[in-house]
Amino acid sequence: MARRFSKPEREFDSQAFSELVNKAIGDRTKTQFSEDTGLSLYYISRVTNGKINKAPRPNTISVIAAVAQNGVTYAQLLKAAGYSDTVALVFEAEEEYNNRTRLTSHAREQFVRMGIATVSVALARSKYKYYADGGAIGEHYDFVVHVQINEEMIKWRFQFLIEMPPIKSNNTRVIEEIYYYYNREIKAVIPKKLAVLHTFVTESPDLYNRIVENAPPAFARYSAVMLIDTSTLSVIKSQILRGPEAGTIELPILESTNRENQ
């Protein structure tokens, strides 16, 4: 995201900046560093020889910082280029957030894939007759099956959650996401003769407990939480939370498939 205050506040010292970039290059050649950063060899040569007269933009500096060696940081490069401490801290925080977002997105994709495999194994071992709805993927659920219990047809939705590590503060993002989902669903129209069970799935015992403790007193969908271990494709435990007219219908629940818990 572009920022309007990304203009150096101090005079650019090309020699000091070039020394820090040379340190960031480490044991690589300029050609290798050019390939790592995607910046031209001509530009890298001018920077490292102190031949540029204008400070690089923060986005260019972030590319250098991303592959820097010898502990050279984004904030150090920004300061060397003449940017204020405040600007350096802001851009460093933004870069950290972007890196975390990319890593978390990749981690969640892997967890969803393995989570679906784990739930599928547990369903295959269960007493339920079901069929998967491959095309039913929504903003707040990743996997859907239809289960028949007695005469009741239940739409069973699974949402896979991972915990993101905090950035220098207590992070409640996942709980906020859950409440956002709850708030959307409270006003949802429920088709007659169709019960919907929404299950939050996680590998984190701490998150499992926090979801149980933070279940709202009123909810327009039946809800549950499940703790799994994708390394063994096992369900550790699961629990029905609150829902409309709780106890009036039998809801499906996957029992533990972990041998240590049996």
Long-range contacts (C-beta under 8 A, 24 or more apart in sequence): 1-94, 3-58, 3-90, 3-91, 5-87, 6-57, 6-58, 6-83, 6-87, 6-91, 8-55, 8-81, 8-82, 8-83, 9-82, 9-83, 9-84, 9-87, 10-82, 10-83, 10-84, 11-82, 12-53, 12-54, 12-55, 12-81, 12-82, 13-80, 13-82, 14-50, 14-51, 14-52, 14-53, 15-50, 16-80, 17-47, 17-50, 17-55, 17-77, 17-80, 17-81, 18-47, 18-48, 18-49, 18-50, 20-72, 20-76, 20-77, 20-80, 21-47, 21-48, 21-64, 21-77, 22-48, 23-69, 23-70, 23-72, 24-64, 24-65, 24-67, 24-68, 24-69, 24-70, 24-72, 24-77, 25-69, 26-68, 26-69, 26-70, 27-69, 28-69, 33-67, 36-67, 37-63, 37-64, 37-66, 37-67, 38-63, 39-63, 39-64, 55-81, 55-82, 55-83, 56-81, 58-83, 58-87, 58-91, 62-91, 62-95, 65-95, 93-167, 96-167, 97-167, 100-164, 100-165, 100-167, 104-162, 104-164, 107-162, 108-160, 108-162, 111-160, 111-162, 111-203, 111-230, 112-142, 112-143, 112-160, 114-230, 114-233, 115-142, 115-143, 115-158, 115-160, 115-201, 115-228, 115-230, 116-142, 116-143, 116-158, 116-160, 117-230, 117-233, 118-228, 118-229, 118-230, 118-233, 118-234, 118-235, 119-143, 119-158, 119-201, 119-226, 119-228, 119-235, 119-254, 121-233, 121-257, 122-234, 122-235, 122-254, 122-257, 123-254, 125-257, 126-252, 126-254, 126-255, 128-252, 130-156, 140-181, 140-184, 140-198, 141-198, 147-252, 149-249, 149-250, 149-251, 149-252, 150-250, 152-195, 152-249, 152-250, 153-193, 153-194, 153-195, 154-194, 154-195, 154-196, 154-197, 154-249, 154-251, 154-252, 155-194, 155-195, 155-196, 155-197, 156-197, 156-199, 156-252, 157-196, 157-197, 157-198, 157-199, 158-199, 158-201, 158-226, 159-198, 159-199, 159-200, 159-201, 160-201, 160-202, 161-200, 161-201, 161-202, 161-207, 162-202, 162-203, 162-204, 163-202, 163-204, 163-206, 163-207, 174-207, 174-210, 175-210, 175-211, 175-214, 178-211, 178-214, 179-214, 179-216, 182-216, 182-219, 185-219, 185-220, 185-221, 186-216, 186-218, 186-219, 186-220, 187-220, 188-220, 188-221, 190-220, 190-221, 190-244, 195-222, 195-249, 195-251, 196-221, 196-222, 197-221, 197-222, 197-223, 197-224, 197-243, 197-251, 197-252, 198-222, 198-223, 198-224, 199-223, 199-224, 199-225, 199-226, 199-238, 200-224, 200-225, 200-226, 201-225, 201-226, 201-228, 202-226, 202-227, 202-228, 203-227, 203-228, 203-229, 203-230, 208-237, 211-241, 212-239, 212-241, 215-241, 215-242, 216-242, 217-242, 218-242, 219-243, 219-244, 220-244, 222-246, 222-251, 224-251, 224-253, 226-254, 229-258, 232-258, 233-257, 234-258, 236-261, 237-261
